């Protein structure tokens, strides 16, 4: 009677096992940095929020609504994006700053929009959000909102 033994080449070698564990450890150490600090992502989130409230204010102006303006204020811990400041239709959107700052050139707040959706400013408006990284948004004199310089 003959007994069949399992082949000797099945399974993992010790070297392969150590290499996989080392690779997982290195990837974990590198990946944790992405989740450790939100301040790298905060400027990007802020420009997306600014673009959203700008479009909301433009739509209100196009519809003849009194909430056709926007304002952004920096609190100690958050940004406050306001559509239609000082009107009964006022809407506020808050976002944590996480070390992000805002500078504006070309206008002051509130920025109002006319019935064509154009801002009532003398030209383009440049918004710069800076933290661990810096992002800029341009509000053109025609009302277009886009990332980058004016």
Backbone as a chain_set.jsonl record, in Angstrom:
{"seq": "XXXXXXXXXXXXXXXXXXXXXXXXXXXXXXXXXXXXXXXXXXXXXXXXXXXXXXXXXXXXXXXXXXXXXXXXXXXXXXXXXXXXXXXXXXXXXXXXXXXXXXXXXXXXXXXXXXXXXXXXXXXXXXXXXXXXXXXXXXXXXXXXXXXXXX", "coords": {"N": [[0.837, -1.161, 0.0], [0.531, 2.174, -0.866], [1.241, 5.481, 0.204], [0.238, 8.721, -0.606], [2.073, 11.6, -0.49], [1.782, 15.092, 0.262], [2.678, 17.583, -2.148], [5.881, 19.202, -1.982], [6.085, 21.855, -2.716], [3.932, 23.488, -2.074], [2.229, 26.296, -0.552], [3.656, 29.168, 1.235], [6.901, 30.621, 1.268], [9.114, 31.49, 3.945], [10.496, 33.835, 3.399], [8.875, 35.09, 1.446], [6.572, 35.579, 2.964], [7.563, 37.37, 4.936], [8.285, 39.51, 3.275], [5.777, 40.359, 2.255], [4.483, 41.179, 4.627], [6.209, 43.267, 5.355], [5.847, 45.013, 3.165], [3.108, 45.676, 3.468], [3.284, 47.036, 5.91], [4.902, 49.281, 5.204], [3.272, 50.572, 3.275], [1.086, 51.18, 4.898], [2.249, 52.98, 6.714], [2.906, 55.108, 5.028], [0.395, 55.771, 3.993], [-1.072, 56.662, 6.204], [-0.442, 59.3, 6.608], [-2.039, 60.722, 4.863], [-4.462, 60.826, 6.133], [-3.973, 62.034, 8.514], [-3.902, 64.836, 8.622], [-6.229, 67.291, 7.934], [-5.876, 69.769, 6.928], [-4.551, 69.991, 4.531], [-6.44, 69.41, 2.631], [-8.453, 71.23, 3.07], [-8.313, 73.861, 1.762], [-9.025, 73.143, -0.883], [-11.616, 72.1, -0.522], [-12.832, 74.442, 0.333], [-12.726, 76.117, -1.955], [-14.429, 74.737, -3.615], [-16.825, 74.964, -2.202], [-17.123, 77.748, -2.309], [-17.468, 78.113, -5.09], [-19.93, 76.811, -5.371], [-21.726, 78.389, -3.767], [-21.508, 80.775, -5.117], [-22.628, 80.185, -7.621], [-25.214, 79.638, -6.735], [-26.022, 82.173, -5.801], [-25.904, 83.576, -8.222], [-27.905, 82.256, -9.687], [-30.113, 82.997, -8.185], [-30.103, 85.754, -8.691], [-30.547, 85.766, -11.46], [-33.123, 84.779, -11.499], [-34.481, 86.876, -10.479], [-34.649, 87.07, -7.773], [-34.239, 88.414, -4.493], [-32.0, 87.534, -3.176], [-29.545, 87.706, -4.518], [-26.737, 87.934, -4.023], [-23.482, 87.483, -2.493], [-21.479, 86.63, 0.358], [-18.481, 86.137, 2.177], [-17.2, 85.235, 5.232], [-14.581, 85.036, 7.646], [-14.399, 83.186, 10.428], [-13.144, 82.404, 13.73], [-12.869, 79.647, 13.765], [-14.161, 78.756, 11.496], [-15.35, 79.118, 8.061], [-17.867, 81.247, 6.831], [-20.167, 81.084, 4.442], [-22.357, 83.101, 2.821], [-25.375, 83.459, 1.183], [-27.277, 85.96, -0.233], [-26.982, 87.977, 1.87], [-28.407, 89.737, 4.613], [-31.001, 89.719, 3.676], [-34.44, 88.495, 3.611], [-34.285, 85.998, 2.464], [-31.873, 84.92, 3.151], [-29.175, 82.613, 3.272], [-26.996, 80.524, 5.011], [-23.874, 78.853, 4.899], [-21.664, 76.816, 6.537], [-18.239, 76.025, 7.098], [-15.526, 74.226, 8.342], [-12.412, 75.773, 9.07], [-9.785, 74.741, 9.514], [-7.083, 75.697, 9.602], [-6.942, 77.126, 7.243], [-6.758, 80.03, 5.221], [-8.251, 83.003, 3.745], [-7.898, 85.204, 1.033], [-8.87, 88.053, -0.826], [-8.93, 89.659, -3.933], [-9.795, 92.412, -5.921], [-12.431, 92.936, -5.325], [-14.896, 93.633, -2.766], [-16.762, 92.3, -0.027], [-20.323, 92.424, 0.47], [-20.682, 90.606, -2.632], [-22.569, 91.458, -5.314], [-24.896, 90.324, -7.816], [-26.006, 91.01, -11.14], [-29.031, 91.075, -13.208], [-28.23, 89.499, -15.304], [-26.528, 87.694, -14.29], [-23.984, 88.545, -13.859], [-21.233, 89.708, -11.907], [-21.375, 92.659, -9.885], [-18.87, 94.177, -10.077], [-15.733, 95.88, -10.623], [-14.111, 94.439, -12.264], [-12.394, 91.317, -12.782], [-12.464, 88.963, -10.047], [-10.302, 87.658, -7.685], [-9.946, 84.893, -5.666], [-8.112, 83.535, -3.054], [-7.339, 80.69, -1.402], [-5.515, 79.496, 1.234], [-3.473, 77.163, 2.921], [-2.025, 74.299, 4.082], [-1.695, 73.812, 1.467], [-2.226, 75.76, -1.535], [-4.925, 77.226, -3.237], [-6.524, 78.805, -5.972], [-9.311, 80.729, -7.108], [-11.157, 82.129, -9.721], [-13.486, 84.684, -10.278], [-14.951, 85.76, -12.97], [-15.518, 88.853, -14.792], [-17.735, 88.407, -16.29], [-19.135, 86.556, -14.916], [-18.352, 83.906, -14.79], [-17.076, 81.132, -12.98], [-14.065, 79.761, -12.119], [-11.286, 77.548, -11.556], [-7.957, 78.574, -10.716], [-5.8, 81.328, -11.751], [-6.849, 84.718, -12.582]], "CA": [[0.0, 0.0, 0.0], [1.359, 3.356, -1.046], [0.634, 6.712, 0.725], [0.645, 9.906, -1.373], [2.419, 12.772, 0.315], [1.513, 16.383, -0.387], [3.89, 18.106, -2.78], [6.673, 20.069, -1.116], [6.094, 23.23, -3.19], [2.697, 24.207, -1.75], [2.368, 27.242, 0.553], [4.543, 30.315, 1.077], [8.177, 30.528, 1.976], [9.264, 32.482, 5.006], [10.934, 35.084, 2.759], [7.693, 35.706, 0.834], [5.713, 36.05, 4.043], [8.192, 38.555, 5.526], [8.206, 40.596, 2.289], [4.397, 40.844, 2.221], [4.242, 41.914, 5.875], [6.978, 44.514, 5.256], [5.17, 45.864, 2.186], [1.89, 46.187, 4.107], [3.711, 48.015, 6.911], [5.356, 50.505, 4.531], [2.095, 51.233, 2.702], [0.296, 51.724, 6.009], [2.952, 54.15, 7.256], [2.777, 56.201, 4.062], [-1.01, 56.124, 3.83], [-1.628, 57.313, 7.392], [-0.223, 60.737, 6.462], [-3.167, 61.316, 4.149], [-5.589, 60.975, 7.038], [-3.542, 62.686, 9.748], [-4.127, 66.276, 8.59], [-7.236, 67.734, 6.979], [-5.569, 71.109, 6.445], [-4.109, 69.922, 3.139], [-7.617, 69.325, 1.783], [-9.392, 72.303, 3.375], [-8.427, 74.881, 0.714], [-9.76, 72.595, -2.017], [-13.027, 72.066, -0.141], [-13.315, 75.82, 0.414], [-12.997, 76.669, -3.284], [-15.628, 74.075, -4.125], [-17.963, 75.588, -1.524], [-17.252, 79.092, -2.87], [-18.067, 77.98, -6.42], [-21.339, 76.44, -5.197], [-22.542, 79.515, -3.298], [-21.512, 81.774, -6.187], [-23.645, 79.769, -8.59], [-26.521, 79.798, -6.099], [-26.337, 83.607, -5.822], [-26.163, 83.937, -9.613], [-29.224, 81.738, -10.052], [-31.102, 83.853, -7.523], [-30.141, 87.023, -9.426], [-31.184, 85.508, -12.754], [-34.549, 84.559, -11.253], [-35.069, 88.096, -9.93], [-34.748, 86.92, -6.326], [-33.445, 89.412, -3.77], [-30.807, 86.907, -2.59], [-28.553, 87.632, -5.585], [-25.419, 88.406, -3.592], [-22.804, 86.529, -1.62], [-20.476, 87.141, 1.279], [-17.703, 85.109, 2.872], [-16.51, 85.753, 6.416], [-13.697, 84.086, 8.312], [-14.47, 83.154, 11.877], [-11.958, 81.818, 14.358], [-12.782, 78.226, 13.448], [-14.869, 78.358, 10.29], [-15.768, 80.062, 7.036], [-19.314, 81.355, 6.693], [-20.552, 81.485, 3.097], [-23.732, 83.581, 2.936], [-26.062, 83.862, -0.044], [-28.329, 86.918, 0.103], [-26.835, 88.519, 3.229], [-29.283, 90.842, 4.981], [-32.326, 89.599, 3.065], [-35.227, 87.411, 4.221], [-33.913, 84.726, 1.83], [-30.474, 84.651, 3.488], [-28.799, 81.221, 3.574], [-25.609, 80.403, 5.46], [-23.205, 77.559, 4.812], [-20.446, 76.881, 7.353], [-17.226, 75.017, 6.83], [-14.381, 74.352, 9.241], [-11.236, 76.347, 8.405], [-8.638, 73.832, 9.644], [-5.83, 76.368, 9.261], [-7.016, 77.729, 5.913], [-7.063, 81.459, 5.189], [-8.809, 83.516, 2.492], [-7.62, 86.58, 0.625], [-9.675, 88.423, -1.989], [-8.484, 90.865, -4.624], [-10.679, 92.827, -7.01], [-13.784, 93.24, -4.841], [-15.143, 93.476, -1.336], [-18.042, 91.631, 0.22], [-20.912, 91.378, -0.36], [-20.619, 90.719, -4.089], [-23.922, 91.347, -5.869], [-24.984, 89.917, -9.217], [-27.107, 91.662, -11.851], [-30.022, 90.147, -13.755], [-27.575, 88.637, -16.284], [-25.642, 86.796, -13.559], [-22.639, 89.117, -13.804], [-20.978, 90.397, -10.634], [-21.284, 94.118, -9.928], [-17.505, 94.537, -9.689], [-15.047, 96.61, -11.689], [-13.345, 93.483, -13.076], [-12.318, 89.96, -12.243], [-12.212, 88.838, -8.607], [-9.458, 86.502, -7.409], [-10.029, 84.355, -4.306], [-6.99, 82.641, -2.773], [-7.446, 79.924, -0.163], [-4.196, 78.925, 1.501], [-3.255, 76.402, 4.151], [-0.871, 73.477, 3.721], [-1.612, 73.997, 0.023], [-2.886, 76.995, -1.949], [-5.782, 77.119, -4.41], [-7.132, 80.072, -6.362], [-10.537, 80.689, -7.9], [-11.443, 83.413, -10.352], [-14.85, 85.045, -10.652], [-14.721, 86.702, -14.063], [-16.468, 89.963, -14.878], [-18.933, 87.892, -16.951], [-19.828, 85.672, -13.984], [-17.827, 82.537, -14.802], [-16.266, 80.75, -11.825], [-13.162, 78.697, -12.529], [-10.068, 77.421, -10.777], [-6.762, 79.189, -11.289], [-5.728, 82.787, -11.733], [-7.714, 85.467, -13.508]], "C": [[0.894, 1.239, 0.0], [0.609, 4.601, -0.578], [1.165, 7.885, -0.091], [0.9, 11.064, -0.423], [2.088, 14.043, -0.465], [2.799, 16.894, -1.02], [4.576, 19.125, -1.882], [6.589, 21.534, -1.535], [4.779, 23.973, -2.917], [2.934, 25.131, -0.565], [3.346, 28.354, 0.23], [5.851, 30.05, 1.802], [8.211, 31.624, 3.028], [9.669, 33.837, 4.427], [9.738, 35.807, 2.135], [6.771, 36.293, 1.901], [6.264, 37.323, 4.679], [8.095, 39.739, 4.569], [6.791, 41.184, 2.223], [4.083, 41.655, 3.474], [4.979, 43.249, 5.858], [6.299, 45.489, 4.302], [3.888, 46.46, 2.765], [2.235, 47.249, 5.145], [4.14, 49.33, 6.287], [4.172, 51.265, 3.945], [1.21, 51.84, 3.782], [0.935, 52.982, 6.568], [2.833, 55.341, 6.316], [1.333, 56.684, 3.951], [-1.602, 56.86, 5.013], [-1.455, 58.818, 7.319], [-1.358, 61.428, 5.734], [-4.345, 61.592, 5.072], [-5.234, 61.743, 8.306], [-3.896, 64.162, 9.777], [-5.15, 66.634, 7.524], [-6.879, 69.072, 6.365], [-5.045, 71.106, 5.017], [-5.302, 69.922, 2.193], [-8.571, 70.495, 1.981], [-9.45, 73.398, 2.322], [-9.21, 74.39, -0.5], [-11.252, 72.537, -1.72], [-13.619, 73.47, -0.11], [-13.588, 76.402, -0.968], [-14.213, 76.007, -3.913], [-16.884, 74.66, -3.487], [-18.198, 76.991, -2.071], [-17.895, 79.047, -4.251], [-19.556, 77.659, -6.313], [-22.194, 77.622, -4.762], [-22.572, 80.634, -4.328], [-22.571, 81.433, -7.223], [-25.051, 79.908, -8.019], [-26.952, 81.261, -6.108], [-26.634, 84.078, -7.243], [-27.544, 83.469, -10.055], [-30.327, 82.57, -9.419], [-31.228, 85.179, -8.263], [-30.828, 86.851, -10.778], [-32.689, 85.327, -12.615], [-35.241, 85.8, -10.707], [-35.258, 88.044, -8.429], [-33.844, 87.946, -5.652], [-32.155, 88.851, -3.185], [-29.698, 86.752, -3.627], [-27.212, 88.214, -5.206], [-24.795, 87.354, -2.686], [-21.765, 87.24, -0.78], [-19.769, 85.959, 1.922], [-17.011, 85.779, 4.046], [-15.678, 84.635, 7.033], [-13.864, 84.221, 9.811], [-13.185, 82.574, 12.436], [-11.762, 80.367, 13.922], [-13.413, 77.834, 12.127], [-15.026, 79.503, 9.296], [-17.285, 80.072, 7.04], [-19.583, 81.913, 5.302], [-22.026, 81.862, 3.158], [-24.245, 84.003, 1.569], [-27.212, 84.766, 0.37], [-28.193, 87.497, 1.486], [-27.745, 89.721, 3.459], [-30.656, 90.803, 4.346], [-33.117, 88.513, 3.788], [-34.874, 86.027, 3.657], [-32.483, 84.307, 2.143], [-30.254, 83.178, 3.83], [-27.326, 81.183, 3.92], [-25.126, 78.967, 5.322], [-21.889, 77.69, 5.567], [-19.521, 75.721, 7.004], [-16.038, 75.262, 7.746], [-13.154, 74.843, 8.475], [-10.041, 75.412, 8.418], [-7.337, 74.473, 9.176], [-5.801, 77.025, 7.9], [-7.386, 79.198, 6.029], [-7.563, 81.867, 3.817], [-8.321, 84.929, 2.26], [-8.36, 86.832, -0.682], [-9.073, 89.669, -2.611], [-9.44, 91.154, -5.773], [-12.084, 93.162, -6.576], [-13.802, 93.169, -3.326], [-16.526, 92.857, -1.179], [-19.063, 92.609, 0.742], [-20.727, 91.668, -1.848], [-22.024, 90.474, -4.613], [-23.845, 90.966, -7.341], [-26.17, 90.621, -9.861], [-28.029, 90.613, -12.464], [-29.477, 89.275, -14.885], [-26.617, 87.645, -15.62], [-24.213, 87.288, -13.479], [-22.43, 89.815, -12.467], [-20.876, 91.902, -10.844], [-19.93, 94.543, -9.365], [-16.852, 95.238, -10.873], [-14.237, 95.689, -12.605], [-13.4, 92.103, -12.462], [-11.996, 89.989, -10.752], [-11.424, 87.549, -8.39], [-9.563, 86.134, -5.933], [-8.863, 83.384, -4.131], [-7.194, 82.006, -1.404], [-6.101, 79.261, 0.066], [-4.167, 78.268, 2.871], [-1.974, 75.629, 3.945], [-0.644, 73.511, 2.216], [-2.412, 75.25, -0.329], [-3.676, 76.747, -3.228], [-6.386, 78.482, -4.693], [-8.36, 79.811, -7.217], [-10.752, 82.077, -8.462], [-12.941, 83.526, -10.606], [-14.694, 86.121, -11.71], [-15.794, 87.781, -14.069], [-17.749, 89.553, -15.594], [-19.696, 86.905, -16.082], [-19.344, 84.24, -13.971], [-16.95, 82.307, -13.571], [-15.388, 79.583, -12.258], [-11.907, 78.708, -11.67], [-8.883, 78.036, -11.488], [-6.836, 80.696, -11.222], [-6.64, 83.427, -12.758], [-6.922, 85.939, -14.714]], "O": [[1.864, 1.337, 0.751], [-0.559, 4.768, -0.928], [2.375, 8.04, -0.256], [0.026, 11.45, 0.353], [2.113, 14.057, -1.695], [3.887, 16.665, -0.492], [3.92, 19.826, -1.111], [6.998, 22.397, -0.758], [4.557, 25.027, -3.514], [3.728, 24.819, 0.323], [3.812, 28.476, -0.903], [5.895, 29.348, 2.813], [7.421, 32.568, 2.988], [9.228, 34.876, 4.918], [9.608, 37.022, 2.287], [6.253, 37.397, 1.736], [5.508, 38.259, 4.935], [7.846, 40.862, 5.007], [6.64, 42.403, 2.143], [3.472, 42.719, 3.379], [4.432, 44.26, 6.3], [6.191, 46.676, 4.609], [3.619, 47.644, 2.563], [1.541, 48.261, 5.244], [3.778, 50.394, 6.789], [4.081, 52.482, 4.106], [0.644, 52.916, 3.584], [0.236, 53.95, 6.867], [2.675, 56.473, 6.774], [1.087, 57.884, 3.828], [-2.556, 57.618, 4.84], [-2.247, 59.552, 7.911], [-1.611, 62.61, 5.968], [-5.139, 62.497, 4.815], [-6.122, 62.069, 9.094], [-4.168, 64.702, 10.85], [-4.965, 66.319, 6.349], [-7.499, 69.484, 5.385], [-5.095, 72.14, 4.351], [-5.185, 70.389, 1.06], [-9.427, 70.729, 1.128], [-10.549, 73.848, 1.998], [-9.982, 75.152, -1.083], [-12.067, 72.887, -2.573], [-14.776, 73.667, -0.484], [-14.578, 77.111, -1.147], [-14.949, 76.646, -4.664], [-17.898, 74.832, -4.163], [-19.345, 77.388, -2.277], [-18.773, 79.856, -4.552], [-20.357, 78.184, -7.086], [-23.269, 77.844, -5.318], [-23.556, 81.37, -4.41], [-23.327, 82.305, -7.651], [-25.981, 80.259, -8.745], [-28.112, 81.564, -6.388], [-27.529, 84.899, -7.444], [-28.269, 84.207, -10.722], [-31.358, 82.821, -10.043], [-32.338, 85.68, -8.447], [-31.608, 87.71, -11.19], [-33.445, 85.685, -13.518], [-36.453, 85.788, -10.493], [-35.957, 88.885, -7.865], [-32.796, 88.301, -6.192], [-31.299, 89.617, -2.743], [-28.981, 85.752, -3.608], [-26.606, 88.928, -6.005], [-25.473, 86.459, -2.181], [-21.244, 88.293, -1.147], [-20.374, 84.918, 2.179], [-16.313, 86.778, 3.872], [-16.023, 83.457, 6.95], [-13.514, 85.245, 10.396], [-12.248, 82.288, 11.691], [-10.634, 79.913, 13.734], [-13.232, 76.706, 11.669], [-14.861, 80.677, 9.629], [-17.919, 79.034, 7.23], [-19.267, 83.067, 5.014], [-22.861, 81.028, 3.511], [-23.619, 84.811, 0.883], [-28.026, 84.398, 1.216], [-29.171, 87.524, 2.232], [-27.845, 90.609, 2.613], [-31.412, 91.767, 4.465], [-32.534, 87.697, 4.501], [-35.133, 85.008, 4.297], [-31.935, 83.432, 1.472], [-31.03, 82.574, 4.571], [-26.499, 81.746, 3.202], [-25.854, 78.009, 5.585], [-21.087, 78.575, 5.27], [-19.951, 74.617, 6.669], [-15.598, 76.401, 7.901], [-12.887, 74.386, 7.364], [-9.345, 75.302, 7.408], [-6.574, 73.857, 8.433], [-4.738, 77.444, 7.443], [-8.232, 79.567, 6.844], [-7.33, 81.164, 2.833], [-8.325, 85.756, 3.172], [-8.467, 85.948, -1.533], [-8.743, 90.624, -1.908], [-9.842, 90.25, -6.504], [-12.873, 93.636, -7.394], [-12.852, 92.709, -2.693], [-17.347, 92.895, -2.095], [-18.683, 93.567, 1.416], [-20.63, 92.823, -2.264], [-22.604, 89.412, -4.385], [-22.858, 91.247, -8.021], [-27.208, 90.812, -9.228], [-27.836, 89.414, -12.267], [-30.187, 88.399, -15.378], [-25.972, 86.849, -16.302], [-23.32, 86.541, -13.078], [-23.35, 90.446, -11.948], [-20.354, 92.362, -11.859], [-19.852, 95.183, -8.317], [-17.365, 95.192, -11.991], [-13.728, 96.142, -13.631], [-14.325, 91.764, -11.724], [-11.347, 90.912, -10.259], [-11.825, 86.481, -8.853], [-9.301, 86.959, -5.058], [-8.652, 82.508, -4.971], [-7.219, 82.693, -0.383], [-5.6, 78.546, -0.802], [-4.754, 78.757, 3.837], [-0.933, 76.223, 3.663], [0.467, 73.268, 1.744], [-3.187, 75.743, 0.49], [-3.176, 76.143, -4.176], [-6.719, 79.227, -3.772], [-8.442, 78.821, -7.943], [-10.556, 83.078, -7.772], [-13.578, 82.588, -11.084], [-14.347, 87.26, -11.398], [-16.841, 87.641, -13.435], [-18.749, 90.267, -15.52], [-20.782, 86.46, -16.454], [-19.871, 83.424, -13.215], [-16.179, 83.181, -13.174], [-15.885, 78.55, -12.706], [-11.516, 79.741, -11.128], [-8.809, 78.022, -12.717], [-7.797, 81.269, -10.708], [-7.136, 82.773, -13.675], [-7.477, 86.586, -15.603]]}, "num_chains": 1, "name": "protein.A"}
